[in-house]
Amino acid sequence: MKLLTYNFLTSKCIRGVKVGYPLKLNIVEKKVVSSDFNSEFISRMIPRLDWEAIKLAATHVGADLPATLPEDIATDTETLQKLHHVLMEVDVVEGTLECPETGRVFPISDGIPNMLLNEDEV
């Protein structure tokens, strides 16, 4: 699972959950897969990102992003490259995602997050 995907996952479909975001990320196994840097793609994704959630995920993978989103990020190549690495090159192979409100744990197996709910959770 790419961390770009992680940015969009929520558990608010669980009965009683109001926000369900950001999910707590627990990485058991990760791999880094090199990909071509595309500054335009990363720049266009920035408005869709929750900076705090991505910054927290970055710390889990050993990356260092600025505390706040730089205003001139479109021209800040160094930060864009770091963001590219976090979003596109880090692949979570095994781990879990945990709902911040209920504590419900969703497994990540072979890079695929299983977000299926039990019938009593809907």
Disulfide bonds with the S-S distance in Angstrom:
none
